[in-house]
């Protein structure tokens, strides 16, 4: 996404010879206003690339969202052995309000939302033929980031009363300068989810089934299904997942082997959305902290424990995908350097549809048995015969999506014990960063901090 980083400089350079006659009249290239940066179709599209660039930050989908989702609910299946206390606090559910990685997630999240808001506010500048697609992508980014901020910094939807529990701040208009800065209070959890659903629903309607390496209808439908699943709205999650699977037909498919879905430098047929990483650009914090020095990683900070390996059938490619280094088991998903970060895989949609159909005793799109056996067949695991239970489906989800950031959110919505704590424990919610509280007097801190 480096094109975005330099695009404003190029735009400015093009104006120097037409707008100024004297050297002293040269504009400051570091202080370009939105009237220029968002003045036409090409510029707005460059800003949209900037939103993707922000979304791919290591503080967001460049790794920390995935890492924190699993570290927070390690429950004897993962161990943090690294020296970074900032990540150890997350692993131990002992976060400080001054923890910089938590602050960085909050700040990066709202920075990304603000870029998306700038695109949406200037959508009339985009050529009519591309307007729906551009707006849909911006809405997808805004809704997705708001969902993640709400899931980490607020109580789960099924924890207490979402209509009164404090969520995060909803921002739907851009902040363009100091004159736009305001200090709002936190919206409720229910209001946050309502906004997420609205953004993602509109994105599903606006986006094409496939959109190159950018978010399309399948990506938006998956995020909408995730949102409904977190809310316990199983009919909504089922239908969104089925919409995504239908749109995926002819555009996406499961790769032939489980190992083939990971450590790729290019998009696979299963990648609904991924962060592209190369030796020139991109961040993959999952590789940094899961992998080991021979594969370009740090020190193998995250170790897979035997309790997790014991969950797999004896014959299962997913279990064989873990590897031993220095006497500890490691995740094969994040082994190799300069490989893409998986954000959405097609397999997730089959798991969501199967779970929701099972809960509702429906067969929308296909039966839960067929959807789960599709996943198990690819993994080389024994298929279920005749029927499948909800417990089977939930375990399959846990195995298929392991180390991809789902664990704490699933544990919360299912009411499971996490690290010996009930899923409603206050320490399973991130603190509002101290810097934000110190800046905005209308913010309130989460209970327990």
C-alpha positions in Angstrom: 0.0 0.0 0.0 3.0 2.3 -0.3 1.4 4.0 -3.3 -0.9 5.8 -0.9 1.9 7.0 1.3 3.5 9.0 -1.5 0.4 9.9 -3.5 -0.3 13.2 -1.8 3.3 14.3 -2.4 2.8 13.6 -6.1 -0.5 15.5 -6.1 1.2 18.5 -4.5 4.1 18.5 -6.8 1.7 18.7 -9.7 0.3 21.9 -8.4 3.5 23.7 -7.7 4.0 24.8 -11.3 0.4 25.9 -11.9 -0.6 27.6 -8.7 2.5 29.5 -7.7 4.6 32.1 -9.4 6.9 32.9 -6.6 9.1 30.7 -4.6 7.8 32.0 -1.3 4.2 31.0 -2.4 5.1 27.3 -2.4 2.6 25.3 -0.2 3.8 23.2 2.6 3.7 19.6 1.3 3.1 18.3 4.8 0.0 20.4 5.3 -2.3 19.6 2.4 -6.0 20.2 3.1 -8.8 17.8 2.3 -10.0 20.2 -0.4 -7.0 19.0 -2.5 -6.4 15.5 -1.1 -10.0 14.6 -1.7 -10.7 16.8 -4.7 -11.4 14.2 -7.4 -12.0 10.5 -8.3 -8.3 9.5 -8.4 -7.5 11.2 -5.1 -10.4 9.7 -3.2 -9.4 6.3 -4.4 -5.9 6.9 -3.2 -7.3 7.7 0.2 -9.2 4.5 0.1 -5.9 2.7 -0.4 -4.7 4.6 2.7 -7.6 3.1 4.6 -6.5 -0.4 3.6 -2.9 0.5 4.5 -4.1 1.6 8.0 -6.1 -1.6 8.4 -3.0 -3.7 7.6 -1.1 -2.1 10.5 0.6 -4.5 12.9 -1.7 -3.0 15.6 -4.8 -4.2 13.7 -5.0 -7.0 11.1 -1.2 -7.0 10.6 -1.2 -9.3 13.6 -2.2 -7.9 16.9 -5.9 -8.5 16.5 -5.2 -12.2 15.8 -2.6 -12.5 18.5 -4.6 -10.9 21.3 -7.7 -12.9 20.4 -5.9 -16.1 21.3 -3.5 -14.8 24.0 -6.4 -13.5 26.1 -7.9 -16.9 26.2 -4.8 -19.1 26.4 -6.4 -21.4 29.0 -3.5 -23.9 29.2 -3.4 -24.3 25.4 -0.9 -21.5 24.6 2.0 -20.1 26.5 3.7 -16.7 26.1 7.4 -17.2 26.7 8.5 -13.9 25.2 10.2 -11.0 27.0 7.7 -8.3 26.0 5.7 -7.4 29.1 3.2 -5.6 26.9 2.0 -8.9 25.4 2.5 -10.8 28.6 -0.1 -8.5 30.3 -2.6 -9.5 27.6 -1.7 -13.2 28.1 -2.1 -12.9 31.8 -5.3 -10.8 31.7 -3.4 -8.2 33.8 -3.4 -5.2 31.4 -2.3 -1.8 32.6 -4.1 1.3 31.4 -0.7 2.5 30.1 0.0 -0.6 28.0 1.3 0.9 24.7 0.1 -2.0 22.5 -3.4 -1.6 23.7 -3.2 2.2 23.2 -1.8 1.5 19.7 -4.8 -0.7 18.8 -7.3 2.0 19.9 -5.4 4.7 18.1 -4.8 2.7 14.9 -8.5 1.7 14.9 -9.8 5.2 15.0 -7.2 6.4 12.6 -8.4 3.8 10.1 -12.1 4.7 10.8 -11.3 8.4 10.1 -9.7 7.6 6.8 -12.7 5.6 5.8 -15.0 8.4 6.9 -13.1 10.8 4.6 -13.8 8.5 1.7 -17.5 8.2 2.5 -17.9 11.9 3.0 -16.4 12.6 -0.4 -18.1 9.7 -2.3 -19.7 12.2 -4.7 -16.2 12.9 -6.1 -15.9 9.3 -7.3 -16.9 8.4 -10.8 -20.5 7.1 -10.9 -19.5 3.7 -12.3 -17.2 3.0 -9.3 -19.1 4.8 -6.5 -20.9 1.8 -5.1 -17.7 -0.2 -4.9 -15.7 2.5 -3.3 -18.3 3.3 -0.7 -18.9 -0.4 0.0 -15.2 -0.9 0.7 -15.0 2.1 3.0 -18.1 1.0 4.9 -16.6 -2.5 5.2 -13.5 -1.1 6.7 -15.3 1.2 9.1 -17.7 -1.5 10.2 -15.0 -4.1 10.6 -12.8 -1.9 12.8 -15.7 -0.7 14.9 -16.6 -4.4 15.5 -13.0 -5.2 16.6 -12.8 -2.2 18.9 -16.1 -3.1 20.5 -15.2 -6.7 21.0 -11.9 -5.8 22.7 -12.7 -2.7 24.7 -16.3 -3.4 25.8 -18.3 -6.2 27.4 -19.6 -9.0 25.1 -23.0 -8.6 23.7 -24.3 -11.4 25.9 -22.7 -10.0 29.1 -25.2 -8.0 31.0 -27.3 -5.4 29.2 -26.0 -4.2 25.8 -28.4 -1.3 25.8 -26.7 0.2 28.9 -23.2 -1.3 28.9 -20.5 1.1 27.7 -19.2 0.3 24.2 -16.7 2.5 22.4 -17.1 5.7 20.4 -18.9 5.6 17.2 -17.5 8.1 14.6 -19.2 8.4 11.2 -17.9 11.9 10.2 -14.3 12.7 9.4 -12.1 14.8 11.6 -10.3 17.1 9.2 -8.5 19.4 11.6 -8.3 20.8 15.1 -11.6 22.6 14.7 -13.3 19.3 14.2 -11.9 17.7 17.4 -14.6 16.8 19.9 -14.8 14.7 23.1 -17.8 12.4 22.9 -18.8 9.9 25.5 -18.8 6.2 24.8 -21.8 4.8 22.9 -23.5 1.7 24.3 -22.6 -1.8 23.2 -26.0 -2.1 21.5 -25.4 1.2 19.6 -22.0 0.0 18.4 -23.4 -3.3 17.1 -26.3 -1.6 15.4 -23.8 0.7 13.6 -21.6 -2.3 12.6 -24.6 -4.2 11.2 -25.7 -1.1 9.3 -22.3 -0.5 7.7 -21.7 -4.2 6.8 -25.2 -4.7 5.5 -24.9 -1.7 3.2 -21.4 -3.0 2.1 -22.8 -6.4 1.2 -25.4 -4.7 -1.0 -22.9 -2.4 -2.7 -19.9 -4.6 -3.3 -19.3 -7.0 -6.2 -18.9 -10.8 -5.4 -15.2 -10.5 -6.0 -13.1 -7.4 -5.9 -9.5 -8.4 -6.7 -7.4 -8.3 -3.5 -9.8 -5.8 -1.9 -12.9 -6.4 0.1 -15.9 -7.7 -1.9 -19.3 -9.0 -1.1 -18.0 -12.3 0.4 -15.7 -10.4 2.8 -18.5 -8.1 3.9 -20.9 -11.0 4.4 -18.4 -12.8 6.5 -17.9 -9.9 8.8 -21.6 -9.4 9.0 -22.0 -13.1 9.9 -19.2 -12.7 12.6 -21.1 -9.8 14.0 -24.5 -11.6 14.2 -22.8 -14.6 15.7 -21.3 -12.5 18.4 -24.8 -11.1 19.1 -26.4 -14.5 19.3 -28.5 -13.7 16.3 -28.2 -17.1 14.7 -30.7 -16.5 11.9 -28.8 -13.3 10.8 -25.5 -15.1 11.0 -26.7 -18.1 9.1 -28.2 -16.0 6.3 -25.1 -13.7 6.0 -22.9 -16.8 5.9 -25.1 -18.3 3.2 -25.0 -15.1 1.2 -21.2 -15.1 1.4 -21.0 -18.8 0.3 -23.4 -18.1 -2.6 -21.4 -15.1 -3.7 -18.2 -17.2 -3.4 -19.3 -19.7 -5.9 -17.0 -19.5 -8.9 -14.9 -17.0 -7.1 -13.5 -18.7 -4.1 -12.9 -22.3 -3.0 -11.2 -24.3 -0.3 -7.6 -25.1 -1.3 -6.8 -28.8 -1.7 -4.8 -29.3 1.5 -4.9 -27.5 4.9 -1.2 -26.6 4.8 -1.8 -25.1 1.4 -4.0 -22.4 2.9 -1.1 -20.8 4.8 2.4 -19.4 4.3 1.5 -18.0 0.9 3.1 -15.0 -0.8 0.1 -14.7 -3.2 -3.6 -14.9 -2.7 -5.1 -18.5 -2.7 -8.6 -19.4 -3.8 -9.6 -19.6 -0.1 -8.4 -16.1 0.8 -11.5 -13.9 1.0 -9.3 -11.2 2.5 -5.6 -11.2 3.4 -2.9 -8.7 4.2 -0.1 -8.8 1.6 3.4 -8.9 3.1 6.7 -8.8 1.2 10.3 -8.0 2.0 9.5 -4.4 0.8 6.2 -3.7 2.6 3.6 -5.0 5.0 3.6 -6.3 8.6 3.0 -9.8 9.9 3.2 -9.7 13.7 1.8 -13.2 13.8 5.0 -14.4 12.1 7.1 -12.2 14.4 5.8 -13.8 17.6 4.7 -17.3 16.6 7.6 -18.2 14.4 11.2 -19.0 15.3 14.7 -17.7 14.2 15.3 -20.3 11.5 12.2 -19.1 9.7 12.8 -15.4 10.3 10.8 -15.1 13.5 11.8 -13.5 16.8 12.3 -16.1 19.5 9.1 -18.2 19.2 7.3 -16.2 21.9 4.1 -18.1 21.6 4.2 -21.8 22.3 1.5 -24.4 21.6 0.8 -26.7 24.6 -0.1 -30.3 24.6 -3.6 -29.6 25.9 -4.4 -28.0 22.6 -2.9 -30.7 20.5 -4.9 -33.3 22.4 -8.1 -31.8 20.9 -7.4 -33.1 17.4 -8.3 -36.5 16.1 -5.3 -38.9 15.7 -5.5 -38.6 11.9 -5.8 -34.9 11.1 -3.5 -32.7 8.9 -4.2 -29.8 11.2 -2.5 -31.5 14.1 0.4 -32.5 11.9 0.8 -28.9 10.8 2.3 -28.0 14.2 6.1 -28.4 14.4 8.6 -28.9 17.1 11.4 -26.4 17.7 13.7 -26.5 20.7 11.4 -28.9 22.5 8.3 -26.8 22.1 5.4 -27.0 19.6 4.8 -24.1 17.3 2.0 -23.1 15.0 2.7 -23.9 11.3 0.2 -21.2 10.2 2.7 -18.4 10.8 5.9 -20.2 10.1 7.4 -18.5 7.1 8.6 -14.9 6.7 7.2 -12.5 4.2 3.9 -14.4 3.8 0.4 -13.0 3.8 -1.7 -12.5 6.9 -5.0 -14.3 6.8 -8.0 -12.2 7.8 -10.9 -14.1 6.3 -10.8 -17.6 4.9 -13.7 -19.3 3.1 -13.7 -22.2 5.7 -15.1 -19.8 8.3 -18.3 -19.3 6.4 -19.0 -23.0 6.3 -18.4 -23.2 10.1 -20.8 -20.3 10.8 -23.5 -21.7 8.6 -23.2 -25.1 10.1 -23.4 -23.8 13.6 -26.4 -21.6 13.0 -28.3 -24.2 11.0 -27.7 -26.7 13.8 -28.9 -24.3 16.5 -32.0 -23.4 14.5 -32.7 -26.9 13.1 -32.6 -25.6 9.6 -30.7 -26.5 6.4 -30.3 -23.2 4.7 -27.8 -23.6 1.9 -26.8 -27.1 3.1 -26.9 -29.4 6.1 -24.6 -28.9 9.0 -23.3 -32.4 8.4 -22.3 -31.6 4.9 -20.7 -28.3 5.8 -18.6 -29.8 8.6 -17.6 -32.9 6.6 -16.4 -30.5 3.9 -14.0 -29.0 6.4 -13.0 -32.4 7.9 -12.4 -34.0 4.5 -10.0 -31.3 3.5 -8.2 -31.8 6.8 -7.9 -35.6 6.3 -10.0 -36.1 9.5 -12.6 -38.9 9.8 -16.0 -37.6 8.6 -19.2 -37.8 10.7 -21.8 -40.3 9.5 -25.5 -39.7 9.7 -25.5 -36.6 12.0 -23.4 -34.1 13.8 -23.9 -32.4 17.1 -23.5 -28.7 18.1 -20.5 -29.8 20.3 -18.9 -31.4 17.2 -19.4 -28.2 15.2 -18.0 -26.0 18.0 -14.9 -28.2 18.3 -14.4 -28.2 14.6 -14.5 -24.4 14.6 -11.9 -24.4 17.4 -9.5 -26.7 15.5 -9.9 -25.1 12.1 -9.5 -21.5 13.2 -6.9 -22.1 15.9 -4.3 -19.3 16.2 -6.2 -17.0 14.0 -7.7 -14.8 16.7 -11.1 -16.2 17.4 -10.7 -17.9 20.8 -11.5 -15.2 23.3 -14.5 -13.9 21.3 -15.9 -17.5 21.0 -15.3 -18.2 24.7 -17.3 -15.0 25.6 -20.3 -15.7 23.4 -20.4 -19.3 24.5 -20.0 -18.5 28.2 -16.9 -20.6 28.7 -14.3 -20.4 31.5 -11.2 -18.5 30.3 -8.0 -18.9 32.2 -9.9 -20.0 35.2 -12.1 -16.9 35.0 -15.8 -16.7 34.0 -16.3 -15.3 30.6 -17.8 -12.2 32.2 -14.7 -11.3 34.2 -13.8 -7.7 33.9 -10.1 -8.6 33.1 -11.2 -10.1 29.8 -11.9 -6.6 28.5 -9.2 -4.2 27.5 -8.9 -1.0 29.6 -9.6 2.3 27.9 -6.1 3.7 27.4 -5.0 6.2 30.1 -3.9 8.7 27.4 -7.5 8.7 26.0 -9.0 9.2 29.4 -6.6 12.0 30.1 -7.5 13.7 26.8 -11.2 13.2 26.8 -13.0 14.0 30.1 -16.2 12.4 28.9 -14.7 8.9 28.6 -15.3 6.4 31.4 -13.0 3.5 32.3 -14.0 -0.1 32.2 -14.8 -1.8 35.5 -11.8 -3.4 37.2 -9.2 -0.8 36.1 
